[in-house]
């Protein structure tokens, strides 16, 4: 009982200290103010910060975000943010694969199979449910055994042999019992000859969910190639990551052929970059570098084969690069021009970061205003467990919701932060004059004390 009281007392003290820290903050101190609307039951409200709003912050860690009530008083708040998962908690596992056969003229999408497994669920044998005549069967896909992997699956890596080069497109389905299957989207791998060099794409992104078995069924071409290797990359996580949010399209510049640069509005933990491929039949091996500012050297961040090709009357597009999530404010894309390049002008790009949620405790009267855009204020956010004493992930989902009015359209206010900065300089000047006066008087007093007394 006393332990709970102590925790509650500490939480109250922490909240009181936080409120005291922001009591001096006023809406006029922030360059951007956005009205909020609330719904549901309070007094806590959860706000998903739109990207266009976040980009008005002056501090990368969003220390300059505040929520004010109608009286202009700051409200206690917490931020829920996540960065990219680091590589040290990722694991690459070789898995067994089993062929899925069907007759050449079969109309059903998924072949019916007969499965034999061990007591722990590991697959031992997979056979067609009915006998197929020799020469009439088609290799439709592969069944992967991921039963030994307990962590969420992040990426699939394949290697294969086939008679011809090109793209391999297939559907991805997941199951825990081999009876009920859930779609995980489509995958695409490629092996191409480019300027007398081999260009290969082996990796396929997965949704970060857990499953015991994966089923890959080929769409283009109809027959699957022969696999020579299948690996799954997994990463353990205590909770599901917040979704990615995408920026508006960003224009760049080009100083020489095959090299393009973009300046982000602020330093951001970028996890994905999407490059606009406006011209059909574009093929471009690229490398992407990033850095915090112009005084630092470029650091390699990602490489990929980008393309927009027409196959069977449809566009096949791969225009995204996956990044490690480190903070960057400048991006540079270098293109191998032997594929025709991406044109003289820099293509438009979009970048994605993890979503940020803001939870605030509504104590004052509404309506409420989100304010941001100050390079001088200090962080004032609380931990979620302090803001919400009985916090849990389940309770977070039941909180009232706040949203930005006007769909996230931001209009900076005409109350510049520079004005308060100027006032600060005046205060510093006054204090400096006062200090110099005190020092001057002290020097005079010291001089008079050291002066020898006059002789009579």
Secondary structure, DSSP 4 states (H G I P E B T S, - for coil): -HHHHHHHHHHHHHHHHHHHHHTT--GGGSSEEEEEEEESS-SEEEEE--HHHHTT-SSTT-TTEEEE-TTSPBPPEEEE---PPPGGGEEEEE-EEEEEEEETT---SS--EEEEE-TTS-EEEEEESS---TTTEEEEEEEEE-TT--SEEEEEEEEEE-SS-EEEEEEEEEESSSSS-EEEEEEEEEEEEETTEEEEE-EEEEEEE--SEEEEEEEESSSPPEEEEEEEEEE--SSPPPPEEEPPPB--EEEETTEEEEEEEEEEE--EEEE---SSSEEEEEEEEEESSTTS--EEEEEEEEEEEEETTEEEEE-EEE----EEEEEEEEE-GGGT-S-SSPPPEEEEEE--EEEEE--S-S-EEEEE--SSPPP-PBPHHHHSTT--HHHHTTSEEEEETTTT---B-S--HHHHHHHHHHHHHHHHHHHHHHHHHHHHHHHHHHSPPPP-
